[in-house]
Amino acid sequence: MKYAVAFGVGAVLGAGVALLFAPKYPGRRNWAAGITDNIERGRAKAHEFADQAIRVAGQVNAQVQRVQEAVSAGVRAFETTVRAIDAGVRTFDTNLRAIDSHQKAQSSAD
């Protein structure tokens, strides 16, 4: 039984090798060349996809940078507004105390 299996495997492998080295006629496809062509096309597509991914990553990075700059500018504007409001509140409190003081002075003079 072992010899029959070994003979069968050898026959199949031998037939495959014979087909690879057999003379080619016009209608016969060159399997090795076809496989090489497919591998090269696959490599070219992989490089194309990689280049496109790199371009998109660069565009995304640039967009992220612009968004970060816009957010930073917004934060700075917000902080400036908060400081201006605080200054306005302090001025209002100062003026209100001055008015209260003036009214008290008027009331005591009467």
PyMOL commands that set and color helices and strands:
alter all, ss='L'
color gray80, all
select helices_A, chain A and resi 2-21+31-109
alter helices_A, ss='H'
color red, helices_A
deselect
rebuild
show_as cartoon
